[in-house]
Amino acid sequence: MEHSSGISKAEKTMHDAGEHWYVMNSYTKVDSCVDAVLNSCHGLRSYMPKRYAVRNYYGRVKRVLIPLIPQTFFLRGTYEAVEAFQKDISFIGFATTQIDGRRTSMKVPDGQMESFMRVADHYEEDLTYYQPSEIQLHKGEYVKVVGGSYDGVTGMMLRLKGKRGKRLVACIPQIMAIATTLIEPEYIQRISKEEY
């Protein structure tokens, strides 16, 4: 994944007028600055997944919410709207990847993003976080959860090293994968890759 504050003119012509989820990077390590930016992005939908971590502040241990993916968040809107917002903030830019030798802004399909958000927002539960390269997604079965707290989530069922039973994994390729706790088999419905 590469970082860019701007995209080439060639890429701009490739974007349709529809809204998409774009992967964004922040070039500051001050989380409160990013939170302020996300609170000011009127007209765009924003999302920064978080998790609990234990931090020591002047000898006092506290459990605090921190970004799940350091210096990464997501914005949803048209390319033009996201680009206009990004140009006004000096410390954010599009995350990019190489496709056919060209640098392209990273987009996440709506269904994948919605499932990822639904799982990531269960940070009170015993979730396990992975880089996509750490797990073998090609060995999973595509599933949809019907009922329970993950109702409607699509993902993959995988057997993960060091874990009992198969787990539901919600993934954003090249970014992050999240494995849930065990889900009762009666809530799992197999789906095709196309339905995923």
N, C-alpha and C positions, 0 to 999 in steps of 0.2 A: 504494500500500500504506500503510495506516495502522497505528498501534500502539495497543495497548490492554492494560491490566493486568486488565481484566474485560470480560465480555460481558453483554448485556442478558438479562433473564429470558425474553424472547420467543425469543431464539436458543437458550437452554438447552433449551427444550421442543422445538426442531427437531432436536436431536441424538439419533441412535439410540444404542443401547447398545453398538454395535460399536466396534472399535478403528480409528483413522485416524491418518495422519501429519498433524500440525499444524505450521504454520510459526510459529516463535517469534522474538521479538526480545530482545536484551539491551540494557540501557541503561547498560552500562559498556564502556569501551574496553580494559579489562584482560582479555586473552584467558585468562590463568591462572585468573581467577575463573570464567569460563564453563566452562573445562575441568573445574574442581572441581565445579561444579554438575552437569555431564553425567555425571561419575563417581559422583555420589550419587543419581541418579534411579532407584533400584531399583524394579522392576516396570514401568518404561517403557523403551522402546527409544529411543535418542538417536542423532543424527547431525549432525556439523558438517563439511561438506566443507572440505578444505584444499588449498593449493597451495604450491609453493616460491617464495620471493622472496629477493632478495639484500638484506641489511641491514648497515649499518655500525655496529659497536659499538666505540666508543672507538678508532677508527682501524683496527679489524680487520674485514674483510669476511667475513660468514658467509652461508651458504645455509640458510634456516630455513623451516619450515612455518608458514604463517599461514592464518587463515580465508579461504576463497574468497569468501564473501559476508559482508562486515563486519557484525558485530552481529546475525547471523541464524543460527539452527540449527533442527533439526527434532526433534519428540518424537512417539512413536507410543504410543497407548493410548486408552482411552475418554476422552470429553470430561471426565467427572467426575474421573478420575484425573489427567489433565494439568492441569486447573484447580486441583485440590487441591495439586499439586506447585508450580504457578506461584504460588499465593497465599503459599507459605512463603518464596519467594525475592523479595526486594524489587526486584531489578534485571532481572527477566524478565517478559515479557508476550506475549499472543497478537498475531500480525500479523493485521490485519483488512483487509477489502475491502468495498466497497459492492455489495450484490446487491439489486435491487428496492427501492432506497432505504433498506435496512437494513444496519447494520454487522454483518458476519459474519466469524467466524474463518476463516482460510485453511487449507484442507485440500488434501492432494496424494494422488491415487489411488495405491494400492499399486504397481501395475505401473509407473507413471511414476516413482515414487520409487525403486523397485528399479533401474530402468534408469539413472536419474540417478546413483545411488550407484555402480553398477558402472563407469560412465564416469569419474566424478569421482575415484574411487580409483586411477585410472591417472595420478596427478599426476607420475610420473616421465617420462611421455611428452609429446610436443609437442601439448598440448591448447590450444585457443583458447576464450576465454570471452567471452560476449556478454550484453548485456541483451536480453531477448526483443524489444524494440522495434527493435533494431539489425539484425535479420535478418527476411527475409520467409518466415515459416514456412508460409504458405498456398501457397507455390510448391513445397513439398517432397513427396516420395513417402513413404508410411508403409512402414517396413521392419522386418524382424527379422534379427538376425545369427545365422547358424548355423555354429558352429565358430570357431576362433581365440580370441584373448584376450577378445573381447567376446561370446562365445557366449551367446545368450538375450536380449541387449539389444534392446529395441525403440526406435525413434526415427524420425527423418526423414532422408532423403537430400537434401542441398541443395548447390547450387553457390554458394560464398561468394566475395564480392569479394576479389580479391587471392590466392586459393588455386586451385591446379590441381585439376581433377577435383571430383567430388562428395564431400562429407564426411557422416559420420553425426553427427547432432545429437540430443543428449538434452536435453530441456527441461522446466523447471517453469514454466508460464505465470506471468507477472508477476514472476518471481524471477530466473532465470538459465538460459542455454542454454550447452551445452558442445559444441564440435565436435572430433571425433577427427582423428587423422591419416587418411590414405587407407586404406580397407579393400578387400581384394581382392574383385572382383565375385562370385566363386564363393561367398563367405560371405553374400551379401545375398539375402534372400527378401522379395519384396513381400507386404505384408499390407493388409487393409482398415482403414479408420478405426476400425471397431468392434473389430477384433482389437487395435489399438493401445491 
